[in-house]
Amino acid sequence: MKIKALLLVLGMFSVYSSFAATELRYGVEAEYPPFESKNAAGELEGFDIELGKAICQAASLKCSWVESSFDALIPGLVAKKFDAINSAMNITEQRRKSIDFTQPIYRIPSQLVGKAGDGMEATPEGLKGKTIGVLQGSIQETYAKEHWEKHGVTVVSYKDQNMAWADLLNGRIDASLVMSAAGQAGFLSKPQGKGFGFIGKPVSDDTILGSGIGFGLRQGDDATKAQLNAAIDKVRADGTITTLAAKYFPGIDVSVK
């Protein structure tokens, strides 16, 4: 009888554990406008925040956000400090070694931002002897180190992008490699961005830069993955992603090819 009772309890636990989650904690780095940042009232805002809320609504989830530096997001996810990374994180094979992802939701090109008219080019030859700022733990950091640092370019990593913009303004770095939307909304469209601009065309390397941006998940969390993928399908079909992109990234095609 005891064995039967134990088997019954275990069976019930298995059934209940297979239910879809009702709450979701997002991990976010809140210093990367227009993707995520804080307003004057200290509230989170931006494309990823609105997208996260829309996906929660589509999945009938109650959501909250846990703040972290970008380079601590993957360790924090693995340590179960939150359930999903919602912070403009590109899906790459390198990251897949540590975590899983939802399907790609959107895609943003990466471009170099520097002083307009100074003759720089976004190539190893055009940047030789220059100092480039990147966000620590980002694919832009990986790209710059792989393609430029080996050819005499100094690459400086920052805990948050605002620190890189400050050093660009005071001349400590010559340019910063960022997602184009972050460069436009977070710097170039602001008064301090006067005299600066994009340098050359977007950089390309699908192996490093990835297949698009999705939510990072713990490996083996198939229930959450299925739940979020279904919700992503809904917000794509109802035009939410297109509407948010037009609001935050005007003129930029964010569709996943």
C-alpha positions in Angstrom: 0.0 0.0 0.0 2.8 2.4 0.9 4.5 1.8 -2.5 1.1 2.4 -4.3 0.6 5.6 -2.3 4.1 6.8 -3.2 3.6 6.1 -6.9 0.3 8.0 -6.8 2.0 11.1 -5.2 4.9 10.9 -7.7 2.3 10.7 -10.5 0.4 13.7 -9.2 3.7 15.7 -8.9 4.5 14.8 -12.5 1.2 16.0 -13.7 1.3 19.3 -11.8 5.0 20.0 -12.8 4.0 19.7 -16.4 1.5 22.5 -16.2 2.5 25.7 -17.9 4.0 28.4 -15.7 1.8 31.3 -14.5 4.6 33.7 -13.5 7.8 34.7 -15.3 10.8 36.7 -14.1 12.7 38.5 -16.8 16.4 39.3 -16.4 17.3 42.7 -17.9 20.2 45.1 -18.2 18.5 48.5 -17.9 21.1 50.8 -19.5 20.6 50.2 -23.2 18.0 52.6 -24.7 15.8 52.3 -26.8 15.7 48.6 -25.9 15.6 49.0 -22.1 16.2 51.9 -19.7 14.6 53.8 -16.8 12.5 56.9 -17.0 12.6 59.8 -14.6 10.3 58.0 -12.2 12.7 55.0 -12.1 10.4 52.8 -14.2 11.6 50.4 -16.8 10.7 51.4 -20.4 11.8 50.6 -24.0 11.1 48.2 -26.8 12.0 45.0 -24.9 10.0 46.0 -21.9 6.8 46.6 -24.0 7.5 43.5 -26.0 8.0 41.5 -22.8 4.6 42.8 -21.4 2.9 41.9 -24.7 4.3 38.4 -24.7 3.3 37.9 -21.1 -0.3 39.0 -21.9 -0.4 36.6 -24.9 0.9 33.8 -22.7 -1.4 34.7 -19.8 1.7 35.2 -17.6 2.3 37.5 -14.7 5.7 39.0 -15.3 8.4 40.9 -13.3 11.9 42.1 -14.1 15.2 41.5 -12.3 18.0 43.9 -13.2 21.5 42.7 -13.9 24.7 43.8 -15.8 24.6 42.4 -19.3 27.6 40.1 -18.7 25.9 38.7 -15.6 22.7 37.8 -17.4 23.6 34.3 -18.5 25.2 33.3 -15.1 22.1 34.7 -13.4 19.7 32.7 -15.6 21.7 29.5 -15.0 21.6 30.2 -11.3 17.8 30.6 -11.4 17.8 34.3 -10.4 15.2 34.8 -13.1 13.5 32.6 -15.8 14.2 34.3 -19.1 16.7 36.9 -20.5 14.8 39.8 -22.1 17.6 42.2 -22.9 18.3 42.5 -26.6 20.4 39.3 -26.5 21.3 37.9 -29.9 21.1 34.1 -30.5 24.6 32.7 -31.2 26.1 29.3 -31.2 28.6 30.3 -28.5 25.7 31.3 -26.1 23.8 28.1 -27.0 26.6 26.2 -25.3 25.4 27.6 -21.9 21.7 28.4 -22.4 18.8 27.8 -24.8 16.7 30.4 -26.6 13.2 31.0 -27.9 12.7 31.4 -31.6 14.3 34.7 -33.0 11.9 37.6 -32.4 13.6 40.5 -34.2 17.0 41.4 -35.7 19.0 44.7 -35.5 22.3 45.3 -37.4 25.4 46.4 -35.6 27.2 49.6 -36.6 30.1 51.7 -35.5 29.4 55.2 -34.1 32.2 57.8 -34.2 33.1 61.4 -35.0 31.6 62.4 -38.3 34.1 63.2 -41.1 37.3 62.0 -39.3 38.1 59.5 -42.1 37.6 56.3 -40.1 36.3 53.1 -41.8 34.7 50.1 -40.1 37.6 47.8 -41.3 40.8 46.5 -39.6 42.8 48.8 -41.8 40.6 51.8 -41.2 40.6 51.4 -37.5 44.3 50.5 -36.9 45.6 52.5 -34.0 42.1 53.5 -32.9 40.3 52.7 -29.6 36.8 51.1 -29.9 34.3 50.8 -27.0 31.9 47.9 -26.7 29.4 46.6 -24.2 31.0 43.9 -22.0 29.6 40.4 -22.8 28.0 41.6 -26.0 28.3 40.1 -29.5 29.8 43.5 -30.5 32.6 42.9 -28.0 33.2 39.4 -29.5 33.2 40.8 -33.1 35.6 43.7 -32.3 38.0 41.4 -30.6 37.9 38.8 -33.4 38.0 41.1 -36.4 39.8 44.2 -35.2 41.8 43.7 -32.0 44.1 41.3 -33.8 45.0 44.0 -36.3 46.2 46.7 -34.0 42.8 48.1 -32.8 42.4 48.6 -29.0 39.1 47.3 -27.7 37.7 48.6 -24.4 34.8 46.9 -22.7 32.2 48.7 -20.5 29.7 47.5 -17.9 27.0 49.6 -19.6 26.8 51.5 -22.9 26.3 54.9 -21.2 29.9 54.6 -19.9 31.1 54.1 -23.5 29.2 57.2 -24.7 30.8 59.3 -22.0 34.2 58.2 -23.0 33.4 58.8 -26.7 32.5 62.4 -25.8 35.6 63.0 -23.7 37.9 61.5 -26.4 39.0 58.4 -24.4 37.7 56.2 -27.3 37.4 56.9 -31.0 34.2 55.0 -31.7 31.7 52.5 -30.2 30.3 49.4 -31.9 26.6 49.0 -31.0 23.3 47.8 -32.4 22.3 50.6 -34.8 19.0 51.3 -33.0 20.9 51.8 -29.7 23.4 54.1 -31.4 20.6 56.2 -33.0 18.2 56.4 -30.0 20.7 56.2 -27.2 23.2 58.7 -28.5 23.0 60.2 -32.1 19.5 61.6 -31.7 20.4 63.3 -28.4 22.1 66.8 -28.1 25.4 65.2 -27.1 25.4 63.2 -30.3 25.8 66.3 -32.5 28.9 65.9 -34.8 28.8 62.1 -34.5 27.4 59.6 -36.9 27.5 56.0 -38.2 30.8 54.9 -39.6 30.4 52.8 -42.7 27.9 50.0 -43.3 26.7 47.5 -40.7 29.3 44.8 -39.8 28.5 41.2 -40.7 29.5 37.8 -39.4 26.5 35.5 -38.8 28.6 33.1 -36.7 29.4 35.9 -34.1 26.4 38.2 -34.6 23.8 35.5 -34.6 20.5 34.8 -36.2 18.4 37.4 -34.4 17.3 38.4 -30.9 15.3 36.1 -28.7 14.7 35.4 -25.0 17.4 33.4 -23.3 16.2 30.3 -21.4 17.7 27.6 -19.2 18.6 24.5 -21.1 16.0 21.8 -20.7 13.2 24.3 -19.8 11.1 23.0 -22.6 7.7 24.0 -21.1 8.7 27.7 -20.8 10.2 27.6 -24.3 7.0 26.2 -25.8 4.8 28.7 -23.9 6.9 31.7 -25.0 7.2 30.5 -28.6 3.5 30.3 -28.9 3.1 33.8 -27.4 5.7 35.1 -29.8 3.8 33.7 -32.7 0.7 35.6 -31.5 2.3 39.0 -31.1 4.0 38.6 -34.5 0.7 37.7 -36.2 -1.3 40.5 -34.6 1.3 43.1 -35.7 2.6 44.0 -32.2 6.2 43.5 -33.1 5.8 45.7 -36.2 4.0 48.4 -34.3 6.7 48.5 -31.5 9.5 48.5 -34.1 7.9 51.5 -35.8 7.7 53.3 -32.5 11.3 52.6 -31.3 13.3 51.9 -34.5 11.7 54.1 -37.2 13.1 53.2 -40.6 14.9 50.0 -39.5 13.7 46.6 -40.8 13.7 44.3 -37.7 12.2 41.3 -39.5 14.0 37.9 -39.0 15.2 36.7 -42.4 
